[in-house]
Amino acid sequence: MTETTTQDTAARPDLPDRLCINPRSPHYVAAIFQYDVGIRLNGKERFDVEEYCISEGWVKVAAAKALDRRGQPLLMTLKGKVEAFYR
């Protein structure tokens, strides 16, 4: 059983420096979202991240129920140490 887990890990694409869950974004990568991706900000796992950038050290999360004029959630930027990983 450990062999299949090792093969699954090897088959996963590398996580990019910047990734967004919105398909309209240029930082969206569909192949990565076939797997469950986790994000840690300052050592604490976050489940509400819309976009992240590891090198610049920020994540974007939805700001409450506020929407922009196109109906997309307004995003708030949080800064700190960002880690991306497969669950």
C-alpha positions, 0 to 999 in steps of 0.5 A: 500500500505504501507503493501506491502512496509513493506513486501518487506523490510522485505523479502530483505536479509541483506546487507553483510559487503563486496559485489562484482558485479562480479559473479566470486568473492567469495564476490558475492551474487546473491540474493542481486542483485535481488534488487536495491542496493545503495552505499554512500562514504563519504555521496555522492551516487556513481553509479560506485561501483564494490565492497565495504567493510564497515568495512575496509572503501573502494570501488573499481571503474573502472579506466577509460577504462583500462582493464587487460589482461583478459579483466576485468576493472582495479579497483581503490580503494577509501577510506572513510565512506561506507554505503550500502542501498536498494533503 
